[in-house]
Amino acid sequence: MAKNYAMIIDLHKCVGCGACDLACKSENNTPVGIDWASHTTETNGVFPNVSYIHTPTLCNHCEDAPCVRVCPTKAMHYGDNGMVLHDPSICIGCKSCMLADPYGVIHFNKVDAFSNYIGDTTSIVKGGTFSKSELSDKSNAPFPNFNAARGADGYEAICAKGTVEKCTFCDHRVKEGLAPACVVACPADARIFGDMNDAKSELAQTLNAHKTSVLLAEKGTKPKVFYIRNYN
């Protein structure tokens, strides 16, 4: 049976630390202003009766994804493992997917990411600190913490100017039998990733054991990022 990957986020375990956001950015080489993993916060009530809600967000890898339906080049597509993936090599940057996406998790690259590392020769302390250009040269990479593994299987390690990008459930890691970076980084083990079609998987068993919710259920996209329990 084909795999059908999904994710559960246990809001009761989530501590709102943002480690998932940082791990995603480091793993996937996303530039400033583009975050594949993010979160929303909401405060309700009047002191002392106040509630605070922190909701981690990412691409929902929907079973009926609007972004896939509208993409004219099929750059946005379904993978064999149930993920919603993107092929930047055939993306024409029309932004149709962004307009169709009700979750706001698809981003457009207006500029060449990290290009400032190539041309910036200024340093904070002349002769005492490296410039961005020198850091790039010393690390032999576009920028010091560049993750070459993101470029596996022909995928662009850094998405090009004029294309869109979004969370891929760290498909490059999943192919190697690893969990997405956000799952590994969570200090509270609030995230579960696995195959919905494997009844013995922790994910499938947790789905059966808990009442779940999804974001914007009324949109009918059938999201595969499920939330269980409450943040507080």
MISETI-605129 format. One record per atom (N, C-alpha, C): x, y, z. Coordinates in steps of 0.2 Angstrom, whole numbers, plus 2048, in hexadecimal, padded with zeros to 3 digits. Each point is the difference from the previous one (the first is absolute). Example, Ala and Ser with C-alpha at 12.3 -4.5 7.8 and 13.67 -1.06 7.14 Angstrom:
<rs>
8427E4827 7FC806800 804806800 7FE8057FC 804806801 7FC805803 
</rs>
This chain:
<rs>
8047FA800 7FC806800 804806800 7FF8057FC 803806800 800804806 805803802 801804806 7FC8077FF 7FD802806 7FC806800 802804806 805804800 803803805 7FC806803 800801806 7FC805804 804802806 7FE805804 803803806 7FB801805 8017FF806 7FC802806 804805804 7FD805802 803805805 7FB7FF806 8037FE806 7FD800806 801807804 7FA804800 801806802 801800808 7FE7FB803 801800808 8077FF801 8047FD7FC 8077FF801 8048067FE 7FE8037FB 8038067FD 801805805 807803800 802805805 8008077FD 7FF8007F9 8018067FD 8078037FF 8057FC800 807802800 8028027F9 7FD7FE7FB 8028027F9 8067FC7FE 8027FB803 8057FB7FE 7FF7FD7F9 7F97FF7FF 7FE7FD7F9 8028057FB 7FE807801 8018057FB 8078007FE 805800805 8078017FF 8037FA7FD 7FE7FA802 8027FA7FD 7FF8007F8 7FA8027FF 7FD8007F9 8058057FB 801806803 8038057FC 8087FD7FF 8037FD805 8067FE800 8017FA7FB 7FB7FC800 8007FA7FC 7FF8017F9 7FC8057FE 7FD8017F9 8038067FD 805804803 8038057FD 7FC8067FE 7FA801804 7FC8067FE 803806803 7FF8057FB 803807802 7FB804805 803806802 7FC804804 7FA8027FD 7FA800804 7FA8017FD 7FC7FB7FD 8037FA800 7FC7FA7FD 8017FA805 7FA7FE803 8007FB805 7FB7FB7FE 8037FA7FF 7FC7FA7FE 7FC7FE807 803800805 7FD7FE807 7FF807804 7FA801802 7FF806804 7FB7FF805 7FD805803 7FB7FF805 7FB806800 7FA7FF803 7FC806802 7FF800807 7FE806803 7FF801807 7F9804801 7FD7FE805 7F9803801 7FF801808 7FE806802 7FF802807 7F9802800 7FC7FD805 7F9801801 7FE802807 7FB804801 7FE801807 803807803 7FE801806 803806804 8037FD807 805803801 8047FE806 7FB800806 8007FB805 8047FA800 7FE7FA7FC 7FA8017FD 7FE7FA7FC 8028017F9 8067FE7FE 8038007FA 8037F97FD 7FE7FF7FA 8037FA7FD 8058027FA 8057FC7FF 8058017FB 8007F97FC 8008017FA 8007FA7FB 8068017FB 8047FB800 8068007FC 7FF7FA7FB 8008017F9 7FE7FB7FB 8068007FB 8047FA800 8057FF7FB 7FD7FF7FA 8038037FA 7FD7FF7FA 8057FE7FB 7FE7FD7FA 8047FE7FB 7FC7FE7FA 8027FE7FA 7FC7FE7FB 7FC7FA802 7FA7FF7FF 7FC7FB802 8007FA7FC 8038007FA 8017FA7FC 7F97FD7FF 7FB8047FD 7F97FE800 7FF7FB7FB 7FB7FC801 7FE7FA7FB 7FD8037FA 7FC806801 7FD8047FB 8038077FF 8068007FE 804807801 7FE8047FA 7FE806802 7FE8057FB 8068027FC 806801803 8068027FD 8027FB7FA 7FF7FA801 8017FB7FB 7FB8007FA 7FA802802 7FB8007FA 8018067FC 803805802 8008067FC 8078017FC 8057FC802 8078017FE 8007FE7F8 8028057FC 7FF7FF7F9 8067FB7FD 805800804 8067FC7FD 8017F9804 7FB7FF805 8017FA804 806800805 803806800 806801805 7FD7FE807 7FA802802 7FD7FE806 7FD7F97FF 8027FB803 7FD7FA7FF 8007FB806 7FC7FA7FF 8007FB805 8067FB7FF 8037FF806 8067FB7FF 7FD7F9801 8037FB7FF 7FE7F9801 7FF7FE807 802804805 7FF7FF807 7FB804803 7FC8047FC 7FA803803 802808801 806802800 802806801 7FF8057FA 7FF806802 7FF8057FA 8078037FF 8037FF7FB 8068027FE 8018067FB 8058037FF 8018057FB 8077FF7FC 7FF8017F9 8067FF7FC 8028077FE 805803803 8028077FE 8038017F9 8027FA7FD 8038007F9 7FB8027FB 7F97FE801 7FB8027FB 7FB805803 802803806 7FC806802 8018067FC 7FA8037FE 8018067FC 7FE807804 7FF7FF807 7FF805804 7FA8047FF 7FB7FD7FE 7F98037FE 7FC802806 8027FD806 7FD801806 7F97FD801 7FE7FC7FB 7F97FD800 7FF7FC807 8057FD801 8007FB806 7FF805807 803805800 800805806 7F9802800 7FD8027FB 7F9803800 7FB7FB802 8017F97FE 7FB7FB802 8017FD807 806801803 8027FE806 7FC803806 7FC7FD803 7FC804806 804801806 8067FC800 803800807 806805800 8028037FA 805805800 8077FD801 8017FA7FE 8077FC802 8048007FA 7FE8037FA 8047FF7FA 8048077FF 8068017FF 8048067FF 8038017FA 8018067FE 8038027F9 806803801 8057FE7FC 807803801 8018067FB 800806803 8008067FD 8088017FD 8047FE804 8078017FF 8047F9800 8078007FE 8047FB801 8027FF807 7FE7FB804 8017FF807 808800801 802803806 807800802 8058037FB 7FD8047FB 8058037FB 804805804 7FE803805 804805804 8077FD803 8007F9801 8067FD802 8058017FB 7FF8007FA 8058007FA 803807800 7FC805800 8038077FF 801804806 7FE7FE806 801804806 8077FF803 8048057FF 8077FF802 801805806 7FB803803 801804806 8007FB806 804803805 8007FC807 7FF805805 7FE7FD806 7FE804806 807803803 8057FC800 807803802 8057FE7FB 8028057FD 8048007FA 8077FC802 8017FB7FD 8067FC802 7FF7FB806 7FA800803 7FF7FC806 7FA7FC7FF 7FC8017FC 7FA7FC7FE 7FF7FE7F9 7FD7FA7FE 7FF7FF7F9 7FA8047FE 8018017F9 7FA8037FD 7FC7FA7FD 7FA8017FE 7FB7FB7FE 8047FC7FA 8038047FB 8037FC7FB 8067FC802 804802805 8057FC803 7FD7FA803 7FB800804 7FD7FB803 7FE7FA7FB 7FD8037FA 7FD7FB7FB 8067FD7FD 8068037FF 8067FD7FD 8037FB805 800802806 8037FB805 7FC7FA801 7FA8007FF 7FB7FB801 7FF7FC7FA 8038037FA 7FF7FD7F9 7F97FE7FF 7FB805802 7F97FF7FF 7FD8077FF 7FA8007FE 7FC8067FE 800805807 7FF7FD805 800803807 8027FB805 803802806 8037FC805 7FC7F9802 7FA801801 7FC7FA803 7FC7FD7FA 8038007FA 7FC7FD7FA 8007F8801 7FA7FE7FF 7FF7F8800 7FF7FD7F9 8067FD7FE 8007FD7FA 7FB7FB7FF 7FE7FC805 7FC7FA800 7F98027FD 7FE807801 7FA8027FD 7FF7FF7F8 8068007FD 8008007F9 8017F97FD 7FE7FB804 8007F97FE 7FB7FE7FA 8017FC7FC 7FC7FD7FB 7FE8067FB 8058047FF 7FE8067FB 7FC805802 7FE800806 7FC806803 805806801 7FE8067FF 804806801 801801807 806800803 802801807 7FE807802 8008057FC 7FD806801 7FC8027FA 7F9801801 7FC8027FB 8018067FD 8008007F9 8028067FC 7FB806800 8038057FE 7FB8067FF 7FB7FF7FB 7FA802802 7FA7FF7FB 7FD7FA800 8017FC806 7FD7FA801 7FC800807 7FC7FB801 7FD800807 8037FA804 7FF800806 8027FB804 7FC7FF806 8007FA803 7FC7FE806 8037FA803 7FD7FE806 8027FA804 7FF7FA7FB 8047FB801 8007FA7FC 8007FA805 7FE801806 8017FB805 8077FD801 8058047FE 8077FE7FF 8007F97FC 7FD8007FA 8007FA7FC 8077FD7FF 806804800 8067FE7FF 8037FC806 7FD802806 8027FC806 7FC7F9801 7F98017FE 7FC7FA800 8027FB7FC 8038017FA 8037FB7FB 8057FC803 804804805 8057FC804 7FE7FD806 7F9800801 7FE7FC806 800805806 8018067FF 800805806 7FA804800 7FE803806 7FA804801 8028077FE 7FB8047FF 8018077FE 804803805 8038067FF 804803804 7FC803806 7FA8037FF 7FC803805 7FE7FA805 7FF7FA7FE 7FE7FB805 8067FE804 8068007FD 8067FE804 802805805 7FF8077FE 802805804 7FC802806 7F97FD800 7FC802805 8027FD807 801804805 8037FE807 7FA7FC804 7FA8027FE 7FA7FD804 7FD7FA7FC 8037FE7FB 7FD7FA7FC 7F98017FE 7FE8067FE 7F98027FF 7FE7FE7F8 8057FE7FC 7FF7FE7F9 8017F97FF 7FB7FD7FC 8007F97FE 7FF8007F9 8057FD7FC 8007FF7F9 8007F97FE 7FB7FE7FB 8007F97FE 7FB7FF7FB 7FF7FA7FE 7FC7FD7FB 7F97FF802 7FB8047FD 7F97FE802 7FE7FA7FE 8037FD7FB 7FE7F97FE 8037FA804 804802804 8037FB805 7FD800806 7FB7FB801 7FC800806 8047FF807 8067FD7FF 8047FF806 805806802 8008057FB 804806801 7FE804806 804804804 7FE804805 7FB8057FE 8018037FA 7FC8057FD 7F87FD800 8007FA7FC 7F97FE7FF 7FD7FE807 8047FD805 7FD7FE806 7FE807804 8048057FF 7FE806804 7FA8037FD 7FF8007F9 7FA8037FD 7FA7FC802 8007FA802 7FB7FC802 7FE801807 805802804 7FF801807 7FE807802 8008057FC 7FF807802 7FB8037FB 7FC805802 7FC8047FC 8058057FD 7FF8007F9 8058057FD 7FC8067FD 8048057FE 7FE8067FD 8058027FA 7FE8037FB 8048037FB 7FE8077FF 8058047FD 7FF8077FE 7FB8017FA 7FC804801 7FB8027FA 7FD7FA7FD 7FD7FC804 7FD7FA7FE 7FA8017FB 7FD806801 7FB8027FC 8028017F8 8068017FF 8038007F9 7FF7FA7FC 8007FA804 7FF7FA7FC 8067FD7FD 806803802 8067FD7FD 8037FA803 7FD7FD805 8027FA804 807800802 802805804 807801803 8027FA803 8077FF800 8037FA803 805802806 7FF806802 803802806 7FB800805 8007FC805 7FA7FF805 803803807 7FB803803 801803807 7FC7FC805 8047FE806 7FC7FD805 801804807 7FB7FF804 800803806 800808800 801803805 801808800 806802803 8028067FE 806803802 800802808 7FB802802 7FF801807 7F97FF803 
</rs>
